[in-house]
Amino acid sequence: MDTRFTKILKSVAELDEDFTITVDQNLQGDLEIDSLRMIDIVLNVEREFDVELSEEALISAETVGQLWAEVSQAVAA
């Protein structure tokens, strides 16, 4: 995962800088990211990586790894 991505997650989820984010963490259950925070994450990711994420990415991503897969796929496109 890109450090810019994990910094966005930590910032939006209001996590400590030393908190370790892993690909298997659940966005809602482990990081307490609700739908409003998810929108904030997507907007920040789109701005930082200069990509556009599909609405399906918002709906289907349950883990950090799934969301990162959507981001990296959009970056590669």
C-alpha positions in Angstrom: 0.0 0.0 0.0 1.1 3.5 -0.7 1.9 5.7 2.3 -0.3 8.5 1.0 -3.3 6.1 1.1 -2.6 5.0 4.7 -2.1 8.6 5.7 -5.5 9.5 4.3 -7.1 6.6 6.2 -5.5 7.6 9.4 -6.4 11.2 9.0 -10.1 10.6 8.2 -10.5 7.9 10.8 -8.7 10.1 13.4 -6.1 7.4 14.2 -2.7 7.9 15.8 0.2 8.3 13.4 1.8 5.1 14.9 -1.3 3.0 14.3 -0.6 0.2 11.9 -3.0 -0.3 9.1 -3.2 -3.7 7.4 -4.9 -4.9 4.3 -7.2 -7.3 6.2 -8.7 -4.7 8.6 -12.4 -4.1 8.2 -13.2 -0.5 7.3 -16.3 -0.2 9.5 -15.6 -2.7 12.2 -11.8 -2.2 12.8 -11.4 1.4 11.7 -14.9 2.7 12.5 -15.2 4.3 9.1 -18.9 5.1 8.4 -20.4 6.1 5.1 -19.6 9.8 5.6 -16.0 9.1 6.4 -15.9 6.8 3.4 -17.0 9.6 1.1 -14.2 11.8 2.7 -11.7 9.1 2.1 -12.7 8.7 -1.6 -12.6 12.4 -2.2 -9.1 12.6 -0.7 -7.9 9.6 -2.6 -9.3 10.9 -5.9 -7.6 14.3 -5.3 -4.2 12.8 -4.1 -4.0 10.1 -6.8 -5.7 12.1 -9.6 -8.2 9.2 -10.2 -11.9 8.7 -10.2 -13.3 5.8 -8.2 -16.6 4.1 -9.1 -19.5 4.0 -6.8 -19.1 0.3 -6.8 -15.8 0.8 -5.1 -17.6 2.6 -2.3 -20.2 -0.1 -1.9 -18.1 -3.2 -2.3 -15.0 -2.4 -0.4 -15.2 -3.9 3.1 -11.5 -4.1 4.0 -8.6 -1.8 3.6 -7.1 -4.2 1.0 -10.2 -4.2 -1.1 -10.3 -0.4 -1.1 -6.6 -0.2 -2.0 -7.2 -2.7 -4.8 -9.8 -0.3 -6.3 -7.4 2.6 -5.9 -4.4 0.9 -7.4 -6.6 -0.4 -10.3 -7.8 3.2 -11.0 -4.2 4.5 -10.9 -3.1 1.8 -13.4 -5.9 2.6 -15.8 
